Amino acid sequence: MDWSGTEPNAELLVVRRWSIQKGIDLIADVAPQLLKENKNLQLLFIGPVIDIYGRFATMKLQKLVGVCLGSVYSKPEFTAVHF
């Protein structure tokens, strides 16, 4: 595991910059189904919240983080990422 709690062999979906342009609110809506269909998937949501859609996603994802422990990482603020 690394700073985000991801497993080394996991399939990752990473979304940065939370805005309507990224469809962050829609991704937050379908995330539970994505995780249900793919047990090896981990979701990382990092970066600044840009608009109201990002704020909606923040609320949705906070609930999802609590339900899907270890599969979802959410940090709605600027985050320096080093791979």
N, C-alpha and C positions, 0 to 999 in steps of 0.2 A: 504494500500500500504506500501511497505518497501523501502529500499535503491535503489532497481532496478526499482521501479514503478510497480511491479507485483501486481495483484489483489489476495486476499486471496484464492479464489476458482478457480483460473485459472489452467489449465493444463499447465505444464511447460516442455519445452525442453531446457536443459542446456548443453552447450558444453564448455569445458575448454581445454586449450592447443591447439591452432590453428595450425593444421598440416594435411598433407595428410593422416596420419594414422587415423585420426578422420573423414576424408572425409569432412572437413570443407568447401572446395570449392563447393562440390556437395550439401551440406546442404544449403549453401547460394543460390544456383541455384533453389532449390525446395521450399525454404522458402515461397515465395509469394503464391504458390499453397497450401501449408500446412495451411497457415493462412486463405486463402479463403475457404477451406473445413471445417475448425474448428474454429468457432468464439470465442471459449473459450480458445484458445491456445495462450500462450505467449512464446517467444523465448529469451533466455539469452545466449549471447556469451561473455565469460570472459576468461581471462588468456593470457599468452604470445604467440606471433606469433613466430612459430618455423621455418617455411620454406616459400618458394615462394607461396605455395598454401594458406597459412595463409594470406599472403599479398594480394593475389587476393580476398580472402574472405573479408578482411578488406574493400576494395573498394566497393565490392558488397553490403555489409551489411550497410555501411554508407548511401548509397542511400536508402536502405530499411527502415532504422530507420526514415528517413525523410518522407517517404510515409506512413508507418504503425505506426503512433504515438501511443505509449502506448502498442504496441504489440511486439516490438523488442527492446532489450537492448544490446548494443554492447560496450565492453570496452576491446580493444586488448592490454592489459598489465597485468602484474601480479596483481591479486586482491585477497586480503584476504576475504574469505567468512565465515560469521558466521550465522548459521541457528538457 
